[in-house]
Amino acid sequence: MLDPMGSIRRFARWLATAGTVVMFVAGPIPAAGAADQSDCLPGEFFGGGSCVPCPGGTYQPAAAQSECLDADPGHEAPGPGAIDQTECLPGTYQPASGEPDCLDADPGYFVSDAAAVTQVACSAGSYQPDASAAGCVDTSPGHFVPVDAAVSQSACPPGTYQPGVNRVGCRHTDPGYFVAASAATTQVACAPGSYQPEERATGCVPAEPGFFAAEFAAVAPSPCPSGSYQPDPGSAVCLPADPGRIVAGEAAVAQQQCEPGTYQDAYGADRCRPAQPGHFVEGRAAVGETSCPGGEYQPGTAATGCLPAEPGHFAVGPGAVTQSACGRGSYQPAAGRTGCVPASVEYFVATSGATEQVPCPVGTHQPDPGQSDCVPIPSPEGPEPGPPVSPWLWAILGGVVITALALGMQATDRKSGREWNRGPWR
């Protein structure tokens, strides 16, 4: 990695060294056996009978000196022949005196000011991968640094996240949320059909059969209410019971058929409806009840069939709840009929609920149908007397009779060969 501050520091050292060397070269070189130290230039000291350049770690700004000065802590004197000490640049430090060079800040540390005598550890929440750093790098979102002097940041592990910078740790996911990958900056809500009751989750739990999760970020599933069911996992809704079927309790994974005698015509029901009087339900999973047909009836509820009207009774229908007795003057010999038979002529039915008609007894008769009794036959009698016969009518009647007799006798004689006037009457 390119280090601009290190380049600047190296350039400064080169300048200081080059200036010292130039002065050293350009200044007077004491001849062997120089008389005194007054001949020594800045950056030199008089020792051993000659002017000697100050060694690294020391410097001398004045001329004609007998010794060099140690560089102070936080400074350097590259030498040889340094005329001054140099402050350590940001990113470097020097805790000791008399040192020719400053020390680069280690990775995980930094030096922000010049003339520093120590390096400073990057605090938790920051890091520094490079040497000679003048500052630390804040952690980026999705990362953290839990300790001082870190050389790198760490990605938040699955189940955690971090939206901020300069963080020492990661946030645990809340119940109802999850983080599946590393270095997440946000937590993700569980989708409908799933839930998560725990913190620090890496995924969501699908709703179990019989349960559902309708919302985002659910922390628990809800049981399917009565009248609904769910056979599959991971569902956001429950299924309503179909017509002809019910779900009686919560958390059901299947619906049940209505039993014979009951039915259900609606969706989402938690109970079956019993067949009402006058009706029946023969099979399972019925969506409606059936009316009893004519000739049958049903007084009870939840029936699987109807009862035929008994002999002597009838049921009109459809949907009859009772049978009715045949009234007087009628009868019914068969079962399962919708009406009664009127008594025939010369028969009668005296009671209700009869199964047969009765012939009229001797001496009685019944000229009309549908009667409950017979009536006596009237005794034979002559015609009622009329007005008195006139004597003239009797005379005429007598003449007619005599004439008829005479004619009859004449006809007889002719057959026997005699004339009618032959005989004693002549």
C-alpha positions as CSV (number, residue, x, y, z in Angstrom):
1,M,0.0,0.0,0.0
2,L,1.3,3.5,-0.9
3,D,2.4,5.4,2.2
4,P,2.5,9.2,1.4
5,M,3.6,10.1,4.9
6,G,6.5,7.6,4.8
7,S,7.7,9.1,1.4
8,I,7.6,12.6,2.9
9,R,9.6,11.5,5.9
10,R,12.2,9.8,3.8
11,F,12.5,12.9,1.7
12,A,13.0,15.1,4.7
13,R,15.7,12.8,6.1
14,W,17.5,12.9,2.7
15,L,17.4,16.7,2.7
16,A,18.9,16.9,6.2
17,T,21.6,14.3,5.4
18,A,22.4,16.0,2.1
19,G,22.7,19.4,3.7
20,T,25.0,18.1,6.3
21,V,27.1,16.3,3.7
22,V,27.3,19.5,1.6
23,M,28.4,21.6,4.5
24,F,30.9,18.9,5.5
25,V,32.3,18.7,2.0
26,A,32.3,22.4,1.4
27,G,33.8,23.4,4.8
28,P,37.4,23.5,5.5
29,I,39.0,20.1,6.1
30,P,41.3,20.4,9.0
31,A,44.8,19.4,8.0
32,A,46.5,16.9,10.0
33,G,47.6,18.4,13.3
34,A,44.9,21.3,13.2
35,A,45.7,23.6,16.1
36,D,42.2,23.9,17.9
37,Q,38.5,23.4,17.7
38,S,37.8,26.9,16.4
39,D,38.2,25.4,13.0
40,C,35.2,23.0,13.5
41,L,32.0,23.9,11.6
42,P,28.4,23.3,12.7
43,G,27.7,19.6,12.6
44,E,31.2,18.9,13.8
45,F,32.9,18.6,17.1
46,F,36.6,18.8,18.0
47,G,37.9,15.5,19.2
48,G,41.2,13.7,19.0
49,G,42.9,16.7,17.6
50,S,40.6,17.1,14.6
51,C,37.1,18.2,13.6
52,V,34.8,15.1,13.4
53,P,31.2,15.0,12.0
54,C,28.5,14.5,14.6
55,P,27.5,10.8,14.5
56,G,24.0,9.7,13.8
57,G,21.7,10.5,16.6
58,T,23.5,13.7,17.5
59,Y,23.7,17.1,16.0
60,Q,25.6,20.5,16.6
61,P,24.1,23.8,15.3
62,A,27.1,25.8,16.4
63,A,30.7,26.0,15.2
64,A,33.9,25.4,17.2
65,Q,32.2,22.9,19.6
66,S,33.8,20.1,21.5
67,E,30.8,17.8,21.5
68,C,27.6,17.0,19.7
69,L,24.1,17.1,21.2
70,D,21.9,14.0,21.5
71,A,18.6,14.2,19.5
72,D,15.7,14.6,22.0
73,P,12.9,12.0,22.3
74,G,10.4,12.6,19.5
75,H,13.3,13.7,17.2
76,E,15.9,12.2,15.0
77,A,19.3,13.2,13.8
78,P,20.2,11.2,10.8
79,G,23.9,12.1,10.6
80,P,26.6,12.0,10.1
81,G,27.2,15.7,10.6
82,A,23.7,16.8,11.5
83,I,23.5,20.5,12.4
84,D,20.0,20.2,13.9
85,Q,17.5,17.5,15.1
86,T,14.3,16.9,13.2
87,E,10.9,16.3,14.6
88,C,9.4,12.9,14.0
89,L,6.7,13.3,11.4
90,P,3.1,12.1,12.0
91,G,3.1,8.4,11.6
92,T,6.5,8.1,13.4
93,Y,7.7,8.4,16.9
94,Q,10.9,8.1,19.0
95,P,10.8,7.3,22.7
96,A,14.5,7.5,23.2
97,S,17.1,10.3,22.9
98,G,20.2,10.2,20.6
99,E,18.5,8.3,17.9
100,P,19.3,8.8,14.2
101,D,15.9,7.8,13.0
102,C,12.2,7.9,14.0
103,L,10.2,4.7,14.4
104,D,7.3,3.9,12.1
105,A,4.0,3.4,13.9
106,D,3.2,-0.3,13.8
107,P,0.0,-1.7,12.2
108,G,-2.8,-1.3,14.7
109,Y,-1.2,1.9,15.9
110,F,-1.0,5.5,14.8
111,V,0.8,8.8,15.6
112,S,-1.2,11.9,14.7
113,D,1.3,14.6,15.9
114,A,4.8,15.5,15.1
115,A,7.6,15.0,17.7
116,A,5.7,12.1,19.2
117,V,7.5,9.9,21.7
118,T,5.0,7.1,21.6
119,Q,2.6,5.4,19.2
120,V,-1.0,5.1,20.1
121,A,-3.1,1.9,19.7
122,C,-6.2,2.2,17.6
123,S,-9.2,2.0,19.9
124,A,-11.9,-0.7,19.6
125,G,-14.1,0.2,16.7
126,S,-11.2,1.2,14.5
127,Y,-8.2,-0.5,13.0
128,Q,-5.1,0.2,11.0
129,P,-3.6,-2.4,8.6
130,D,-0.6,-0.3,7.6
131,A,2.6,1.0,9.3
132,S,3.5,4.7,9.6
133,A,-0.2,5.7,10.0
134,A,-1.2,9.0,11.3
135,G,-4.7,7.8,12.1
136,C,-7.0,4.8,12.3
137,V,-9.8,3.5,10.0
138,D,-13.3,3.3,11.4
139,T,-15.1,0.0,10.9
140,S,-17.4,0.0,7.9
141,P,-21.1,-1.0,8.2
142,G,-21.5,-4.7,8.6
143,H,-18.2,-4.9,10.5
144,F,-16.7,-4.5,14.0
145,V,-13.5,-4.4,15.9
146,P,-13.9,-5.5,19.6
147,V,-10.3,-4.8,20.8
148,D,-7.6,-2.1,20.7
149,A,-4.7,-2.2,18.3
150,A,-6.6,-4.1,15.6
151,V,-5.0,-4.5,12.2
152,S,-8.2,-5.4,10.5
153,Q,-12.0,-5.3,10.9
154,S,-14.2,-8.4,11.3
155,A,-17.4,-9.1,9.4
156,C,-20.5,-9.5,11.5
157,P,-21.3,-13.2,11.5
158,P,-24.7,-14.6,10.3
159,G,-27.4,-13.8,12.8
160,T,-26.0,-10.4,13.4
161,Y,-25.7,-7.1,11.6
162,Q,-24.3,-3.6,12.0
163,P,-25.7,-0.5,10.2
164,G,-23.2,2.0,11.8
165,V,-19.5,2.8,11.6
166,N,-16.8,2.7,14.3
167,R,-18.5,-0.2,16.1
168,V,-17.0,-2.6,18.6
169,G,-19.7,-5.2,18.1
170,C,-22.7,-6.3,16.0
171,R,-26.3,-6.3,16.8
172,H,-28.2,-9.5,17.3
173,T,-31.3,-10.0,15.1
174,D,-34.6,-9.4,16.8
175,P,-37.2,-12.1,17.1
176,G,-39.1,-12.2,13.8
177,Y,-36.0,-11.3,11.8
178,F,-32.9,-13.1,10.5
179,V,-29.5,-12.5,8.8
180,A,-28.3,-15.3,6.6
181,A,-24.9,-14.0,5.4
182,S,-21.9,-12.3,6.9
183,A,-21.2,-8.5,6.9
184,A,-24.9,-7.6,6.9
185,T,-25.9,-4.0,7.5
186,T,-29.6,-4.7,8.1
187,Q,-31.7,-7.5,9.5
188,V,-34.4,-9.1,7.3
189,A,-38.0,-9.7,8.3
190,C,-39.4,-13.2,8.1
191,A,-41.8,-13.4,5.2
192,P,-45.4,-14.4,5.7
193,G,-45.7,-18.1,6.2
194,S,-42.6,-18.2,8.5
195,Y,-41.7,-16.9,11.9
196,Q,-38.7,-16.7,14.3
197,P,-39.0,-16.7,18.1
198,E,-35.3,-16.3,18.8
199,E,-32.7,-13.6,18.6
200,R,-29.5,-14.0,16.5
201,A,-31.3,-16.1,13.9
202,T,-29.8,-17.1,10.6
203,G,-33.2,-18.1,9.1
204,C,-36.9,-18.3,9.7
205,V,-39.1,-21.3,10.7
206,P,-41.9,-22.3,8.3
207,A,-45.3,-22.3,9.9
208,E,-46.3,-25.9,10.8
209,P,-49.3,-27.6,9.3
210,G,-52.4,-26.5,11.1
211,F,-50.8,-23.0,11.6
212,F,-50.2,-19.9,9.6
213,A,-48.2,-16.7,9.8
214,A,-50.0,-13.9,8.0
215,E,-47.6,-10.9,8.6
216,F,-44.0,-10.1,8.1
217,A,-41.7,-10.4,11.1
218,A,-43.9,-12.9,12.9
219,V,-42.4,-14.2,16.2
220,A,-44.8,-17.2,16.4
221,P,-47.4,-18.9,14.2
222,S,-51.1,-18.7,14.8
223,P,-53.3,-21.8,14.9
224,C,-55.9,-22.1,12.1
225,P,-59.2,-21.1,13.7
226,S,-62.3,-23.4,13.8
227,G,-63.8,-23.7,10.4
228,S,-60.4,-23.7,8.6
229,Y,-57.4,-25.9,8.2
230,Q,-54.0,-26.1,6.6
231,P,-52.3,-29.3,5.5
232,D,-49.0,-27.8,4.3
233,P,-46.1,-26.1,6.1
234,G,-45.0,-22.5,5.5
235,S,-48.5,-21.1,4.8
236,A,-49.6,-17.5,5.3
237,V,-53.3,-18.4,5.3
238,C,-55.7,-21.2,6.3
239,L,-58.1,-22.9,4.0
240,P,-61.9,-22.6,4.8
241,A,-63.7,-25.9,5.1
242,D,-65.6,-26.7,1.9
243,P,-69.4,-27.1,1.8
244,G,-70.3,-30.6,3.1
245,R,-67.3,-30.5,5.4
246,I,-66.3,-28.9,8.6
247,V,-63.4,-28.2,10.9
248,A,-64.5,-28.4,14.6
249,G,-61.3,-27.2,16.4
250,E,-58.2,-25.1,16.1
251,A,-54.9,-26.0,14.4
252,A,-56.5,-28.6,12.1
253,V,-54.5,-30.1,9.3
254,A,-57.6,-31.6,7.5
255,Q,-61.3,-31.1,7.2
256,Q,-64.0,-33.7,8.1
257,Q,-67.0,-34.8,6.1
258,C,-70.5,-34.2,7.5
259,E,-72.0,-37.5,8.6
260,P,-75.3,-38.9,7.2
261,G,-78.2,-37.0,8.6
262,T,-76.3,-33.8,8.6
263,Y,-75.1,-31.3,5.9
264,Q,-73.4,-28.0,5.5
265,D,-74.1,-25.6,2.6
266,A,-71.5,-22.9,3.6
267,Y,-67.7,-22.5,3.5
268,G,-65.7,-22.2,6.7
269,A,-68.1,-24.0,9.0
270,D,-67.2,-25.6,12.3
271,R,-70.2,-27.8,12.6
272,C,-72.7,-29.6,10.4
273,R,-76.4,-28.8,10.3
274,P,-78.9,-31.6,11.2
275,A,-81.5,-32.4,8.7
276,Q,-84.8,-30.7,9.8
277,P,-88.1,-32.5,10.3
278,G,-89.6,-33.4,7.0
279,H,-86.1,-33.8,5.5
280,F,-83.3,-36.2,5.4
281,V,-79.6,-36.6,4.4
282,E,-78.6,-40.0,3.2
283,G,-74.9,-39.8,2.4
284,R,-71.7,-38.2,3.7
285,A,-70.4,-34.7,2.8
286,A,-73.8,-33.5,1.9
287,V,-74.2,-29.8,0.9
288,G,-78.0,-29.8,1.5
289,E,-80.9,-31.7,2.9
290,T,-83.6,-33.4,0.8
291,S,-87.4,-33.1,1.4
292,C,-89.3,-36.2,2.1
293,P,-91.2,-37.2,-1.0
294,G,-95.0,-37.5,-1.2
295,G,-96.2,-40.5,0.8
296,E,-93.4,-40.2,3.3
297,Y,-92.7,-38.1,6.4
298,Q,-90.1,-37.5,9.0
299,P,-90.9,-36.0,12.5
300,G,-87.3,-36.1,13.8
301,T,-84.1,-34.2,13.1
302,A,-80.7,-35.5,11.6
303,A,-82.6,-38.3,9.8
304,T,-81.0,-40.4,7.1
305,G,-84.3,-41.3,5.5
306,C,-88.1,-40.8,5.7
307,L,-90.9,-43.0,7.0
308,P,-93.7,-44.3,4.6
309,A,-97.2,-43.3,5.6
310,E,-98.8,-46.3,7.3
311,P,-101.9,-48.0,5.8
312,G,-104.9,-46.0,6.9
313,H,-102.8,-42.8,6.6
314,F,-101.3,-40.5,4.1
315,A,-98.5,-37.9,3.8
316,V,-99.0,-35.2,1.1
317,G,-95.4,-33.9,0.9
318,P,-92.9,-33.0,-0.1
319,G,-91.4,-32.2,3.3
320,A,-94.2,-33.7,5.5
321,V,-93.3,-34.0,9.1
322,T,-96.2,-36.2,10.1
323,Q,-98.6,-38.6,8.6
324,S,-102.4,-37.9,8.6
325,A,-105.1,-40.5,9.3
326,C,-107.7,-41.0,6.6
327,G,-110.9,-39.3,7.6
328,R,-114.3,-41.1,8.0
329,G,-115.7,-42.0,4.7
330,S,-112.3,-42.9,3.2
331,Y,-109.6,-45.5,3.7
332,Q,-106.1,-46.5,2.5
333,P,-105.0,-50.2,2.3
334,A,-101.4,-49.4,1.2
335,A,-98.4,-47.8,2.8
336,G,-96.6,-44.7,1.4
337,R,-99.6,-43.0,-0.1
338,T,-100.3,-39.3,-0.6
339,G,-104.1,-39.5,-0.2
340,C,-107.0,-41.8,0.8
341,V,-109.6,-43.7,-1.2
342,P,-113.3,-42.6,-0.8
343,A,-115.7,-45.4,0.2
344,S,-117.5,-46.8,-2.9
345,V,-121.3,-46.7,-3.5
346,E,-123.0,-49.2,-1.2
347,Y,-120.0,-49.1,1.1
348,F,-119.0,-47.0,4.1
349,V,-116.1,-46.2,6.4
350,A,-117.2,-45.3,9.9
351,T,-113.9,-44.5,11.6
352,S,-110.7,-42.5,10.8
353,G,-107.5,-44.3,9.9
354,A,-109.3,-47.2,8.2
355,T,-107.5,-49.6,5.9
356,E,-110.6,-50.9,4.2
357,Q,-114.2,-50.1,3.4
358,V,-117.2,-52.0,4.7
359,P,-120.3,-53.0,2.6
360,C,-123.6,-51.7,3.8
361,P,-125.4,-54.3,5.9
362,V,-128.7,-56.0,4.7
363,G,-131.6,-53.7,4.8
364,T,-129.4,-50.6,4.2
365,H,-127.8,-49.1,1.2
366,Q,-125.6,-46.1,0.3
367,P,-126.1,-44.5,-3.1
368,D,-123.3,-41.9,-2.6
369,P,-119.5,-42.5,-2.5
370,G,-117.3,-41.3,0.5
371,Q,-119.9,-41.9,3.2
372,S,-119.3,-42.9,6.8
373,D,-122.6,-44.9,7.1
374,C,-125.5,-46.5,5.2
375,V,-129.2,-45.7,5.3
376,P,-132.2,-48.1,5.6
377,I,-133.9,-49.3,2.4
378,P,-137.6,-48.0,2.4
379,S,-140.6,-50.6,2.6
380,P,-142.7,-51.2,-0.6
381,E,-146.2,-49.4,-0.5
382,G,-149.1,-48.8,-3.0
383,P,-149.7,-45.6,-4.8
384,E,-151.4,-42.9,-2.9
385,P,-155.3,-42.8,-3.5
386,G,-156.3,-40.4,-6.2
387,P,-159.6,-38.5,-6.5
388,P,-163.0,-40.5,-6.7
389,V,-163.7,-42.1,-10.1
390,S,-166.7,-40.7,-12.0
391,P,-169.6,-43.1,-12.7
392,W,-169.4,-42.3,-16.3
393,L,-165.8,-43.4,-16.2
394,W,-166.8,-46.7,-14.7
395,A,-169.4,-47.2,-17.4
396,I,-167.0,-46.5,-20.2
397,L,-164.5,-48.9,-18.6
398,G,-167.1,-51.6,-18.3
399,G,-168.0,-51.3,-22.0
400,V,-164.4,-51.6,-23.0
401,V,-164.0,-54.7,-21.0
402,I,-167.2,-56.3,-22.5
403,T,-166.1,-55.4,-26.0
404,A,-162.7,-56.9,-25.5
405,L,-164.2,-60.2,-24.3
406,A,-166.6,-60.4,-27.2
407,L,-163.8,-59.9,-29.7
408,G,-161.8,-62.5,-28.0
409,M,-164.6,-65.1,-28.3
410,Q,-165.2,-64.3,-31.9
411,A,-161.6,-64.9,-32.7
412,T,-161.8,-68.2,-31.0
413,D,-164.7,-69.4,-33.0
414,R,-163.1,-68.5,-36.2
415,K,-160.2,-70.7,-35.4
416,S,-162.6,-73.5,-34.6
417,G,-164.8,-73.0,-37.7
418,R,-167.7,-71.5,-36.0
419,E,-169.2,-68.1,-36.3
420,W,-169.2,-66.1,-33.3
421,N,-172.9,-65.6,-33.4
422,R,-173.6,-69.3,-33.7
423,G,-174.5,-70.7,-30.4
424,P,-176.7,-70.4,-27.6
425,W,-176.2,-66.6,-27.4
426,R,-177.9,-66.2,-30.7
